[in-house]
Amino acid sequence: MLVKDIGEFEIINRLAAAIAEDNEHRMRELGATGFEALRSIGDDAAAWRHPAGLTVFTTDTMVEGVHFDLRYTGWRNLGWKCLATNISDIAAMGCVPSYATITLGLRGDIPISGLLEMYRGMMDLTAICGGTVVGGDIVKSPAFFISVALEGVSQSGDANELLLRDNAKLGDRIAVTGTLGASAAGLKLLMEGVDPAALATYAYLTAAHNRPMPRIAEGIALTGFGVRCAMDISDGLIDDLGKLCRASGVGAQVHASRIPVDERLISTFPASWLGLALGGGEDYELLIAAPADVLHCALQAMDTPLTVIGEIVERAQGITVLDDSRQPMQVHSGGWDHFRVK
C-alpha cells in the first residue's frame, strides 16, 4: 500500500495508532517529572503543562538523496536517526528531551508500511532517551523529507548550567565522549556495497552510522561537574571545533595521537581511519571545552569514555592538528556543508 492509495488523514491515523501504546508510556514517564499532556496528535496543536523552568528547542530536517538513501538505511533505522539528530542537540545543551513534532514531506509512491516502521524506530529511541511524539504535519512533496522539531528541558532550571558553544576559555582542555569516525566508516561500507558476511566489523560500523546514540546522560553529568561549553559532533570534529572556536573567539590545538578511535575502525580502514575520525561527521558524540581540573573530575566519575584531545589557545593560532612531534598536519576536514562548492 502506498501513500497515494489512502490519503493524508488515513496516513495520520495509521501513524498515530502505530505509536499510541509506546507514546502513552512515554507521556506517563514525563508526567512523573511534572509534565501534563493536554492535547496530542489529532488537534490543531499539541498542548502541555510543564514545570516552571528552562526550555530549549531544536529542529532538523533530513531529505532523501541529501541526508539519507533508503538503499543503505532501513525504515526503522531512518526513524531512529531522524529523531537522534535532534535529541543529540538537546544533549549538547545539557538538557533532556520532552515533546517532538514530526513533519513529513511525502511522494505518492512512499509505502505506508515503511512509514509505520519508521515511526517504530522513533519509539525505539524514545524508550532509551525519553521524550515523546505529540503531533506534526504531512505535506505532498516531490522530495521525501522528515523534519523534526523537539523541545528539551533543563533539569536544574539554571541558565548558567547550559552547555554553550561560546563558553570556551583560553587554557581549557578539549575533550570528546566515546570514539570518532565509525559512522563515516559505516556509511563508506554501505555505499561501497561490502559483503557483510566477509567483514567481521561490518555490523558495528554500519550500526554506528544508522543508529547513533545521543549522549543525554553524559550531557547532564557534565553540567554537574561544572562543564559549561559543549556541542555535538554532527559535521565532523574539525568543522565542529571550528564552530565552537569561532563562537568563543579562540583557537585550538588537537593532538592526532589522542583522537579516540575504535580498533574495529582502524583494522577496517588502516590507511584512512584518522581522516574519518577528524572529518567524517555524524558521530553525535559531545565535544567539550573545560578547565583541566573540571575534566579530571569528569574523567574519574563518568562511565562513558571521555578523552582529552587538545587545548584552547589564542584565536590567532587558529585550529591546528599536531602530529607526534607537535608539528602541524595537513588536514582536510571533510565536514558537512549543505552549500559547499564541490
TORVEX-86075 format. One record per atom (N, C-alpha, C, CB): z, y, x. Coordinates in steps of 0.05 Angstrom, whole numbers, padded with zeros to 5 digits, always signed. Glycine has a CB too. Layout:
N
ZYX...
END
This chain:
342
+00000-00024+00017+00000+00000+00000+00000+00025+00018+00025+00000-00019-00017+00045+00011-00020+00069+00027-00009+00093+00012-00049+00073+00034-00005+00114+00027+00005+00139+00016-00012+00148-00008+00006+00161+00037-00039+00146-00005-00057+00155-00025-00055+00139-00051-00085+00155-00015-00043+00115-00049-00042+00098-00073-00019+00105-00092-00038+00070-00064+00002+00119-00083+00025+00123-00101+00033+00153-00104+00048+00107-00091+00025+00170-00086+00031+00199-00090+00058+00207-00080+00029+00205-00119+00062+00233-00079+00085+00246-00066+00112+00237-00078+00083+00276-00068+00114+00238-00105+00141+00234-00117+00150+00205-00115+00140+00242-00146+00131+00187-00117+00139+00159-00114+00146+00153-00085+00116+00140-00124+00132+00166-00066+00139+00163-00038+00168+00172-00033+00120+00179-00019+00175+00195-00044+00202+00205-00041+00223+00186-00053+00205+00233-00055+00216+00175-00077+00235+00156-00090+00239+00132-00072+00224+00148-00117+00217+00122-00061+00219+00097-00045+00234+00102-00019+00191+00086-00039+00229+00125-00006+00243+00131+00019+00273+00135+00014+00231+00156+00032+00279+00149-00008+00308+00154-00015+00322+00127-00021+00310+00172-00039+00308+00110-00035+00320+00084-00042+00324+00067-00017+00303+00069-00062+00306+00069+00002+00307+00053+00026+00331+00059+00043+00282+00057+00043+00341+00083+00042+00364+00091+00059+00389+00097+00043+00356+00115+00076+00388+00092+00017+00410+00101+00000+00437+00088+00008+00404+00093-00029+00437+00062+00013+00463+00049+00019+00474+00059+00046+00459+00018+00020+00457+00060+00066+00466+00070+00092+00475+00099+00091+00444+00066+00114+00460+00115+00076+00466+00143+00073+00493+00148+00060+00444+00157+00058+00499+00132+00039+00525+00134+00026+00547+00128+00045+00526+00115+00002+00544+00109+00062+00564+00102+00082+00568+00125+00101+00557+00076+00097+00546+00137+00111+00548+00159+00130+00561+00183+00116+00519+00167+00139+00555+00188+00091+00568+00210+00076+00598+00206+00074+00555+00213+00049+00606+00181+00069+00635+00176+00068+00648+00181+00095+00641+00147+00059+00635+00174+00116+00645+00179+00143+00649+00209+00147+00627+00167+00164+00628+00225+00140+00630+00254+00142+00652+00265+00124+00603+00267+00135+00655+00253+00100+00676+00262+00082+00703+00259+00094+00674+00246+00056+00707+00239+00110+00734+00235+00123+00740+00257+00143+00735+00208+00137+00720+00272+00152+00724+00294+00171+00723+00321+00157+00703+00293+00192+00723+00321+00130+00724+00346+00115+00699+00356+00103+00734+00367+00133+00677+00340+00105+00652+00347+00093+00651+00336+00064+00628+00337+00109+00637+00350+00047+00633+00340+00020+00604+00346+00011+00653+00353+00000+00588+00325+00009+00561+00328+00000+00560+00334-00031+00544+00303+00006+00549+00356-00039+00548+00364-00067+00521+00357-00079+00553+00394-00070+00500+00361-00064+00473+00353-00073+00458+00342-00049+00457+00378-00085+00444+00320-00053+00429+00308-00031+00400+00306-00039+00440+00280-00024+00386+00284-00032+00358+00281-00038+00354+00282-00068+00347+00255-00025+00334+00298-00077+00328+00298-00105+00331+00325-00118+00344+00279-00119+00345+00344-00106+00348+00371-00117+00331+00390-00102+00378+00380-00116+00331+00416-00110+00315+00435-00096+00324+00441-00067+00314+00461-00111+00350+00437-00063+00361+00440-00036+00386+00422-00034+00368+00469-00030+00392+00414-00009+00417+00399-00005+00439+00420-00004+00416+00383+00022+00463+00411-00012+00486+00429-00012+00511+00413-00004+00491+00442-00040+00528+00426+00012+00552+00412+00021+00574+00433+00028+00546+00394+00044+00598+00424+00026+00621+00439+00036+00629+00427+00063+00645+00439+00016+00638+00444+00081+00648+00433+00106+00671+00450+00116+00625+00432+00127+00687+00439+00134+00710+00454+00144+00701+00480+00157+00726+00437+00163+00717+00501+00154+00711+00526+00168+00710+00520+00197+00732+00548+00161+00690+00529+00210+00687+00524+00239+00661+00533+00250+00690+00494+00244+00651+00520+00270+00627+00529+00285+00605+00509+00280+00633+00531+00315+00582+00519+00272+00558+00503+00265+00536+00509+00284+00549+00508+00236+00521+00488+00293+00497+00491+00308+00474+00479+00292+00499+00478+00336+00450+00487+00298+00426+00478+00283+00403+00475+00301+00420+00498+00260+00388+00454+00298+00364+00449+00315+00342+00437+00298+00371+00431+00339+00317+00439+00309+00295+00427+00295+00275+00418+00316+00282+00446+00275+00260+00397+00310+00240+00386+00328+00218+00372+00312+00253+00367+00349+00194+00374+00321+00171+00362+00307+00156+00343+00326+00152+00383+00296+00149+00320+00315+00133+00301+00330+00106+00297+00316+00148+00274+00334+00084+00300+00330+00057+00298+00319+00043+00274+00330+00041+00324+00324+00031+00258+00313+00016+00235+00322-00007+00244+00341+00004+00219+00299-00010+00230+00363-00031+00238+00382-00022+00258+00402-00054+00247+00368+00001+00272+00397+00012+00291+00416+00038+00280+00427+00016+00319+00402+00056+00272+00409+00083+00263+00417+00087+00233+00415+00104+00277+00401+00070+00220+00399+00073+00191+00396+00046+00179+00389+00094+00184+00375+00044+00153+00394+00020+00138+00388+00029+00111+00376+00001+00133+00413+00021+00106+00352+00031+00082+00338+00020+00056+00351+00022+00082+00309+00002+00058+00370-00006+00034+00385+00016+00026+00404-00032+00040+00401+00033+00045+00412+00054+00040+00431+00082+00041+00420+00052+00059+00454+00085+00054+00397+00112+00058+00385+00112+00047+00357+00120+00088+00385+00129+00027+00352+00130+00016+00325+00143+00035+00306+00146-00010+00325+00140+00030+00280+00150+00049+00259+00181+00052+00261+00143+00039+00232+00195+00031+00265+00225+00033+00266+00234+00049+00290+00238+00005+00266+00221+00044+00313+00227+00059+00337+00220+00089+00333+00212+00047+00361+00198+00094+00319+00190+00122+00314+00211+00136+00298+00163+00122+00299+00223+00123+00278+00244+00135+00262+00268+00141+00280+00253+00117+00240+00276+00122+00296+00298+00126+00315+00293+00150+00333+00303+00101+00332+00270+00151+00345+00264+00171+00366+00262+00199+00354+00239+00164+00381+00249+00202+00331+00246+00229+00320+00273+00241+00312+00227+00228+00295+00292+00224+00305+00319+00234+00300+00335+00238+00326+00334+00216+00280+00330+00220+00345+00345+00221+00370+00339+00246+00385+00338+00197+00387+00315+00256+00384+00308+00281+00399+00325+00304+00389+00278+00287+00397+00331+00304+00363+00347+00326+00351+00377+00321+00356+00342+00327+00321+00386+00297+00353+00414+00291+00359+00421+00297+00388+00421+00262+00352+00401+00292+00406+00406+00298+00434+00410+00328+00438+00382+00289+00451+00396+00345+00423+00401+00374+00425+00429+00381+00416+00380+00389+00408+00438+00368+00395+00466+00372+00386+00486+00364+00407+00471+00357+00359+00481+00340+00419+00498+00331+00440+00499+00350+00464+00489+00303+00450+00476+00362+00470+00475+00381+00493+00490+00407+00488+00446+00387+00499+00499+00411+00463+00515+00434+00457+00545+00427+00456+00507+00446+00430+00551+00401+00460+00578+00391+00458+00588+00388+00429+00596+00410+00472+00569+00382+00411+00576+00380+00383+00568+00353+00372+00561+00402+00367+00574+00348+00346+00567+00323+00333+00548+00329+00310+00593+00309+00323+00530+00310+00303+00511+00315+00282+00523+00312+00254+00487+00295+00284+00513+00327+00235+00522+00324+00207+00498+00318+00189+00537+00350+00198+00485+00339+00178+00464+00335+00158+00436+00341+00169+00470+00352+00134+00417+00323+00162+00389+00326+00171+00371+00327+00147+00381+00303+00189+00349+00342+00149+00327+00341+00130+00302+00333+00146+00323+00369+00116+00284+00318+00132+00260+00307+00145+00236+00317+00129+00261+00276+00145+00218+00330+00143+00192+00338+00131+00170+00320+00142+00186+00368+00137+00154+00309+00125+00132+00291+00132+00106+00304+00126+00135+00264+00118+00088+00305+00145+00060+00312+00140+00044+00286+00140+00050+00332+00162+00032+00279+00118+00020+00253+00114-00009+00254+00108+00035+00238+00092-00024+00235+00120-00051+00229+00112-00050+00208+00090-00069+00220+00136-00071+00206+00075-00072+00186+00054-00072+00157+00063-00095+00191+00037-00079+00152+00088-00082+00125+00097-00056+00115+00111-00105+00122+00116-00034+00130+00110-00009+00121+00122+00003+00099+00104+00010+00145+00125+00011+00076+00116+00023+00055+00099+00051+00061+00091+00022+00028+00115+00057+00056+00066+00084+00060+00055+00104+00043+00070+00085+00055+00025+00097+00018+00076+00115+00000+00090+00123+00012+00117+00101-00027+00094+00104+00026+00130+00111+00038+00155+00131+00060+00152+00086+00049+00168+00128+00077+00132+00147+00099+00127+00175+00088+00121+00137+00117+00104+00176+00067+00105+00202+00055+00098+00215+00045+00123+00199+00033+00078+00200+00032+00141+00211+00022+00165+00220+00045+00184+00191+00004+00180+00205+00066+00183+00212+00090+00199+00239+00101+00191+00191+00112+00197+00244+00103+00165+00270+00113+00155+00293+00093+00162+00268+00117+00125+00286+00067+00162+00307+00048+00171+00315+00053+00200+00297+00019+00166+00295+00060+00216+00301+00067+00244+00319+00091+00247+00275+00072+00259+00316+00110+00229+00334+00133+00229+00363+00124+00223+00325+00154+00209+00365+00106+00203+00391+00096+00196+00404+00080+00218+00389+00079+00170+00388+00065+00233+00398+00051+00257+00413+00070+00275+00375+00037+00272+00402+00093+00280+00414+00113+00298+00438+00127+00286+00393+00133+00307+00436+00134+00260+00460+00147+00248+00484+00129+00248+00453+00156+00220+00479+00102+00247+00502+00084+00247+00517+00085+00273+00492+00055+00243+00503+00094+00295+00516+00096+00321+00526+00125+00327+00496+00088+00343+00509+00145+00320+00515+00172+00328+00528+00189+00305+00490+00186+00337+00527+00179+00280+00536+00195+00258+00514+00212+00246+00560+00212+00266+00522+00228+00227+00502+00245+00213+00489+00229+00190+00481+00255+00232+00474+00244+00174+00461+00231+00151+00437+00248+00142+00480+00227+00127+00419+00236+00128+00395+00249+00118+00399+00258+00089+00369+00231+00119+00396+00284+00084+00402+00295+00057+00378+00307+00042+00424+00315+00059+00354+00304+00054+00331+00315+00039+00308+00320+00058+00339+00341+00025+00289+00336+00048+00266+00343+00064+00242+00351+00047+00258+00319+00081+00218+00345+00057+00194+00353+00042+00171+00335+00051+00187+00383+00048+00151+00333+00034+00127+00318+00041+00103+00336+00035+00125+00291+00025+00085+00337+00054+00060+00353+00051+00036+00336+00059+00062+00379+00067+00013+00342+00048-00011+00329+00056-00020+00343+00082-00033+00331+00035-00029+00327+00102-00036+00338+00127-00058+00322+00141-00011+00340+00146-00077+00334+00154-00097+00319+00169-00085+00304+00193-00120+00337+00178-00062+00314+00203-00048+00301+00225-00021+00291+00215-00045+00319+00249-00014+00266+00221+00011+00255+00213+00033+00268+00231+00012+00224+00216+00054+00279+00219+00076+00290+00235+00102+00286+00221+00071+00320+00241+00124+00286+00237+00151+00285+00227+00166+00308+00238+00165+00257+00234+00178+00324+00221+00194+00347+00230+00222+00344+00220+00181+00374+00220+00241+00344+00239+00269+00340+00232+00284+00367+00237+00282+00318+00249+00301+00374+00218+00320+00396+00221+00348+00385+00219+00315+00419+00200+00365+00391+00238+00391+00378+00239+00413+00399+00244+00391+00357+00261+00434+00396+00228+00458+00413+00233+00479+00396+00249+00471+00422+00206+00493+00410+00266+00516+00397+00280+00540+00415+00279+00508+00391+00309+00563+00404+00285+00588+00420+00284+00604+00415+00309+00604+00413+00259+00619+00436+00317+00637+00434+00339+00664+00422+00329+00642+00461+00353+00674+00402+00342+00699+00390+00333+00723+00409+00338+00704+00364+00347+00721+00426+00358+00743+00444+00364+00740+00470+00349+00744+00450+00394+00715+00478+00342+00711+00503+00328+00712+00527+00346+00730+00506+00306+00715+00522+00372+00718+00544+00392+00691+00550+00405+00739+00537+00414+00680+00574+00400+00654+00581+00411+00654+00581+00441+00646+00609+00401+00677+00585+00454+00679+00585+00483+00676+00557+00495+00705+00596+00492+00676+00536+00477+00674+00509+00487+00646+00497+00483+00694+00491+00473+00627+00513+00473+00600+00504+00471+00588+00500+00499+00582+00524+00455+00570+00480+00501+00555+00476+00526+00530+00493+00524+00548+00445+00530+00527+00512+00542+00505+00531+00541+00489+00531+00567+00516+00559+00534+00464+00538+00565+00447+00539+00589+00453+00562+00608+00418+00540+00580+00464+00584+00597+00467+00608+00613+00495+00610+00626+00462+00632+00597+00510+00588+00628+00537+00589+00639+00539+00579+00667+00555+00574+00621+00516+00573+00681+00518+00563+00708+00526+00586+00727+00490+00551+00717+00543+00579+00746+00553+00599+00765+00547+00590+00794+00583+00603+00761+00544+00610+00812+00539+00604+00840+00561+00586+00850+00538+00630+00856+00553+00564+00864+00572+00545+00875+00577+00521+00857+00598+00558+00881+00570+00523+00831+00573+00500+00813+00558+00476+00824+00563+00507+00785+00568+00452+00818+00553+00428+00824+00535+00420+00801+00573+00405+00831+00513+00408+00807+00494+00399+00786+00498+00368+00783+00465+00406+00794+00500+00359+00759+00503+00330+00754+00486+00322+00730+00533+00324+00749+00482+00296+00728+00468+00284+00705+00482+00259+00696+00438+00277+00712+00481+00254+00670+00491+00228+00659+00470+00207+00663+00499+00231+00629+00479+00182+00664+00461+00159+00663+00441+00158+00687+00446+00160+00638+00417+00148+00681+00396+00147+00701+00371+00160+00690+00390+00117+00708+00353+00166+00709+00329+00181+00701+00303+00165+00708+00328+00208+00716+00282+00172+00693+00256+00161+00698+00248+00136+00683+00255+00155+00726+00267+00122+00670+00260+00097+00657+00242+00102+00633+00285+00083+00648+00246+00124+00618+00230+00130+00595+00201+00134+00602+00240+00154+00580+00196+00150+00623+00168+00155+00632+00156+00129+00642+00168+00176+00654+00171+00112+00655+00161+00087+00665+00154+00069+00641+00182+00073+00683+00171+00069+00620+00165+00053+00597+00139+00061+00583+00188+00055+00577+00135+00087+00581+00110+00098+00569+00086+00089+00586+00111+00128+00566+00089+00091+00612+00067+00083+00630+00060+00054+00626+00075+00087+00659+00080+00036+00623+00074+00008+00618+00060+00004+00591+00100-00008+00619+00069+00018+00571+00057+00015+00544+00028+00024+00544+00073+00032+00524+00023+00046+00558-00004+00057+00558-00023+00041+00575-00004+00086+00568-00012+00027+00595-00029+00011+00613-00033-00017+00602-00017+00009+00640-00019-00024+00580-00022-00050+00567-00013-00073+00584-00051-00054+00561+00010-00069+00598+00021-00090+00615+00031-00114+00598+00044-00079+00633+00027-00138+00607+00036-00162+00593+00066-00164+00595+00022-00187+00606+00080-00162+00572+00109-00164+00572+00120-00189+00584+00120-00160+00545+00106-00211+00580+00115-00237+00590+00114-00239+00620+00099-00260+00577+00098-00222+00632+00094-00224+00661+00112-00204+00677+00065-00219+00668+00128-00189+00662+00144-00168+00676+00173-00169+00665+00132-00140+00672+00191-00177+00682+00219-00180+00673+00232-00154+00664+00236-00193+00695+00222-00132+00675+00234-00105+00668+00221-00092+00644+00232-00087+00692+00202-00105+00632+00186-00092+00610+00204-00083+00587+00165-00111+00600+00221-00101+00578+00238-00094+00554+00256-00071+00560+00254-00119+00546+00269-00070+00583+00287-00048+00590+00272-00022+00591+00301-00054+00617+00250-00021+00605+00236+00005+00609+00223+00015+00583+00214+00002+00630+00211-00003+00567+00199+00006+00542+00220+00014+00521+00181-00016+00530+00243+00001+00521+00265+00009+00504+00276+00036+00511+00288-00012+00504+00276+00042+00537+00285+00069+00546+00267+00091+00535+00285+00070+00577+00242+00084+00532+00223+00104+00521+00225+00106+00490+00194+00098+00529+00226+00083+00477+00224+00082+00448+00251+00086+00434+00213+00056+00439+00273+00080+00447+00300+00082+00435+00320+00096+00453+00310+00054+00427+00315+00121+00460+00334+00135+00476+00361+00139+00461+00323+00163+00485+00383+00139+00476+00409+00142+00464+00421+00170+00469+00428+00120+00475+00422+00187+00449+00434+00213+00453+00463+00211+00463+00433+00229+00426+00471+00230+00480+00497+00229+00493+00518+00245+00477+00495+00239+00521+00523+00238+00452+00542+00252+00435+00570+00251+00447+00542+00241+00407+00580+00227+00451+00608+00224+00461+00611+00237+00488+00615+00194+00463+00591+00236+00505+00592+00248+00531+00594+00278+00530+00569+00239+00548+00578+00290+00512+00578+00319+00509+00606+00329+00500+00558+00328+00489+00618+00314+00481+00645+00322+00472+00665+00319+00494+00653+00305+00448+00663+00297+00509+00682+00292+00531+00679+00314+00552+00677+00265+00544+00655+00322+00559+00651+00342+00579+00663+00369+00572+00621+00346+00584+00661+00376+00546+00674+00401+00538+00704+00400+00542+00667+00408+00508+00716+00376+00537+00744+00373+00541+00753+00375+00570+00753+00346+00530+00735+00369+00588+00742+00371+00617+00738+00400+00627+00725+00352+00633+00726+00417+00611+00721+00444+00619+00693+00451+00627+00739+00450+00642+00674+00432+00623+00646+00438+00628+00636+00458+00607+00628+00412+00628+00621+00478+00616+00611+00498+00597+00581+00503+00599+00626+00524+00601+00568+00488+00616+00539+00492+00620+00525+00465+00620+00532+00507+00646+00506+00461+00601+00491+00436+00600+00466+00439+00582+00509+00413+00588+00448+00421+00585+00425+00418+00567+00416+00389+00569+00402+00439+00574+00399+00381+00550+00389+00354+00552+00363+00353+00568+00385+00342+00524+00357+00330+00579+00333+00327+00596+00311+00315+00578+00338+00309+00621+00295+00332+00567+00273+00322+00549+00246+00327+00563+00274+00337+00523+00243+00347+00579+00217+00354+00591+00216+00347+00620+00212+00384+00587+00235+00333+00631+00235+00326+00659+00257+00342+00674+00208+00332+00672+00270+00329+00693+00293+00341+00707+00286+00368+00720+00302+00322+00729+00264+00369+00734+00258+00394+00748+00251+00416+00729+00235+00390+00768+00234+00410+00709+00227+00431+00689+00252+00440+00674+00207+00420+00669+00269+00422+00666+00293+00430+00650+00313+00444+00668+00306+00405+00637+00316+00436+00693+00334+00450+00711+00323+00479+00715+00335+00436+00739+00297+00482+00715+00286+00509+00717+00293+00526+00693+00256+00507+00719+00293+00514+00669+00301+00530+00646+00331+00538+00647+00297+00513+00620+00348+00519+00656+00376+00525+00659+00380+00548+00679+00392+00500+00667+00367+00546+00702+00370+00566+00722+00360+00594+00714+00355+00557+00748+00337+00594+00700+00327+00620+00690+00347+00632+00670+00300+00617+00677+00358+00616+00653+00377+00626+00633+00402+00637+00647+00385+00604+00613+00411+00625+00669+00435+00633+00682+00430+00653+00705+00449+00609+00693+00405+00658+00712+00399+00676+00734+00407+00665+00761+00412+00702+00729+00402+00639+00766+00410+00626+00791+00387+00609+00801+00436+00609+00787+00391+00597+00825+00373+00577+00836+00388+00550+00838+00363+00586+00863+00374+00530+00849+00386+00504+00851+00374+00488+00874+00383+00488+00824+00391+00472+00886+00383+00452+00906+00390+00425+00896+00395+00458+00934+00370+00407+00896+00374+00379+00887+00368+00361+00911+00356+00372+00863+00385+00341+00915+00382+00321+00936+00369+00296+00925+00409+00314+00949+00344+00291+00935+00328+00269+00925+00343+00242+00927+00302+00267+00939+00358+00238+00948+00372+00213+00952+00395+00208+00932+00383+00211+00980+00403+00229+00918+00425+00226+00899+00416+00222+00870+00443+00251+00900+00390+00224+00865+00379+00221+00838+00386+00193+00828+00349+00227+00837+00400+00190+00806+00407+00163+00796+00383+00149+00782+00431+00164+00777+00375+00127+00793+00352+00112+00783+00359+00083+00781+00327+00116+00801+00353+00070+00759+00359+00042+00755+00341+00025+00774+00355+00034+00726+00353+00004+00785+00339-00013+00803+00314-00026+00790+00357-00035+00814+00315-00029+00764+00292-00041+00750+00268-00023+00750+00300-00048+00721+00273+00003+00750+00251+00023+00753+00240+00022+00781+00261+00051+00746+00258+00021+00801+00249+00021+00829+00232-00004+00835+00273+00023+00848+00241-00027+00825+00227-00051+00831+00200-00052+00817+00243-00075+00822+00197-00039+00795+00172-00039+00780+00152-00019+00791+00177-00034+00750+00163+00004+00799+00146+00026+00810+00156+00035+00837+00144+00050+00790+00154+00018+00857+00166+00025+00883+00154+00049+00897+00163+00002+00902+00129+00056+00890+00116+00079+00903+00119+00105+00887+00087+00073+00907+00127+00103+00862+00126+00127+00845+00152+00132+00830+00104+00126+00826+00173+00117+00835+00198+00119+00819+00210+00147+00821+00218+00099+00828+00209+00160+00845+00222+00186+00848+00207+00207+00831+00222+00195+00877+00180+00206+00831+00165+00225+00815+00171+00221+00785+00136+00221+00820+00174+00196+00777+00180+00191+00749+00208+00202+00742+00179+00161+00743+00227+00199+00760+00254+00209+00756+00256+00239+00755+00273+00197+00777+00240+00252+00772+00242+00281+00774+00226+00295+00752+00231+00290+00801+00204+00283+00743+00186+00297+00725+00178+00282+00700+00163+00305+00739+00188+00258+00696+00178+00242+00675+00185+00252+00647+00188+00214+00677+00209+00260+00643+00217+00270+00617+00225+00249+00597+00195+00286+00605+00236+00258+00574+00244+00242+00552+00266+00222+00559+00221+00227+00540+00283+00229+00579+00306+00212+00585+00329+00218+00565+00315+00216+00614+00331+00243+00556+00352+00252+00538+00380+00247+00549+00350+00238+00511+00382+00249+00576+00408+00250+00589+00417+00279+00589+00406+00238+00618+00442+00283+00597+00453+00311+00598+00451+00321+00627+00482+00312+00588+00442+00345+00630+00441+00359+00656+00463+00380+00655+00412+00373+00660+00480+00379+00676+00506+00393+00675+00509+00411+00700+00530+00374+00673+00520+00434+00697+00529+00451+00719+00558+00459+00715+00511+00477+00722+00575+00453+00734+00603+00459+00731+00617+00460+00759+00617+00437+00714+00640+00472+00761+00655+00472+00786+00661+00444+00796+00681+00488+00783+00663+00441+00822+00667+00415+00834+00692+00401+00823+00669+00417+00864+00714+00416+00819+00739+00403+00810+00736+00393+00782+00762+00423+00813+00722+00408+00765+00717+00400+00737+00701+00374+00736+00703+00422+00722+00680+00373+00752+00664+00349+00753+00679+00325+00765+00638+00353+00769+00696+00330+00784+00712+00309+00795+00729+00295+00774+00730+00320+00818+00742+00312+00757+00758+00300+00735+00741+00284+00716+00772+00323+00720+00717+00295+00709+00700+00281+00691+00690+00254+00703+00675+00298+00684+00684+00255+00729+00675+00231+00743+00696+00209+00742+00668+00237+00771+00721+00216+00744+00743+00197+00745+00748+00185+00717+00768+00210+00755+00743+00200+00696+00751+00192+00669+00729+00180+00652+00763+00215+00656+00704+00188+00656+00683+00180+00638+00673+00152+00643+00660+00200+00639+00667+00137+00622+00656+00110+00625+00626+00112+00632+00659+00094+00599+00612+00131+00620+00584+00135+00626+00580+00145+00655+00571+00154+00606+00562+00134+00670+00558+00144+00697+00551+00173+00697+00535+00127+00711+00563+00188+00715+00558+00216+00719+00554+00221+00749+00582+00234+00708+00531+00231+00756+00523+00233+00784+00518+00262+00792+00498+00216+00790+00532+00271+00814+00527+00298+00825+00502+00296+00842+00552+00308+00841+00482+00313+00836+00456+00311+00849+00449+00337+00865+00435+00305+00830+00466+00358+00863+00459+00383+00876+00479+00404+00871+00431+00392+00869+00470+00429+00876+00488+00452+00873+00472+00476+00864+00503+00457+00898+00486+00494+00851+00474+00520+00843+00475+00539+00866+00489+00532+00818+00453+00553+00872+00451+00571+00894+00441+00598+00884+00432+00560+00917+00436+00616+00903+00426+00643+00896+00399+00640+00882+00424+00661+00920+00394+00658+00864+00368+00658+00849+00344+00660+00868+00368+00681+00829+00347+00676+00889+00324+00680+00907+00316+00654+00921+00332+00700+00928+00333+00634+00922+00326+00609+00935+00309+00591+00918+00351+00595+00943+00307+00598+00892+00291+00582+00874+00302+00554+00869+00263+00580+00884+00284+00536+00863+00293+00508+00858+00279+00491+00879+00285+00499+00829+00295+00477+00895+00283+00460+00916+00295+00432+00914+00289+00472+00944+00279+00412+00921+00287+00385+00924+00287+00378+00953+00268+00365+00907+00310+00369+00964+00314+00365+00992+00312+00335+00998+00340+00376+01002+00300+00328+01021+00299+00300+01030+00324+00294+01046+00274+00294+01047+00325+00270+01058+00349+00262+01073+00356+00280+01096+00346+00233+01082+00336+00294+01106+00340+00313+01129+00345+00341+01119+00316+00312+01147+00350+00344+01093+00354+00370+01080+00330+00388+01083+00379+00384+01092+00307+00377+01084+00282+00392+01085+00269+00392+01057+00262+00381+01106+00258+00415+01049+00246+00416+01022+00222+00397+01019+00236+00445+01016+00221+00384+00996+00199+00366+00990+00180+00379+00971+00210+00340+00978+00155+00371+00973+00134+00379+00954+00138+00362+00929+00105+00377+00966+00144+00375+00906+00149+00360+00882+00131+00371+00859+00179+00362+00874+00118+00353+00846+00104+00361+00821+00122+00354+00798+00076+00346+00819+00130+00374+00783+00150+00369+00762+00139+00351+00740+00159+00395+00749+00114+00356+00731+00102+00339+00711+00115+00340+00684+00103+00311+00720+00133+00358+00680+00148+00360+00655+00129+00369+00632+00170+00380+00657+00139+00365+00607+00123+00370+00584+00120+00400+00578+00134+00356+00560+00096+00408+00573+00090+00436+00564+00067+00434+00544+00083+00455+00588+00072+00441+00519+00051+00439+00499+00025+00453+00506+00061+00450+00472+00027+00476+00520+00004+00493+00524-00004+00496+00553+00009+00520+00512+00006+00478+00570-00001+00479+00599-00031+00473+00601+00015+00460+00615-00045+00489+00618-00073+00484+00623-00076+00459+00639-00087+00509+00637-00092+00441+00630-00095+00415+00644-00115+00418+00667-00105+00393+00625
END
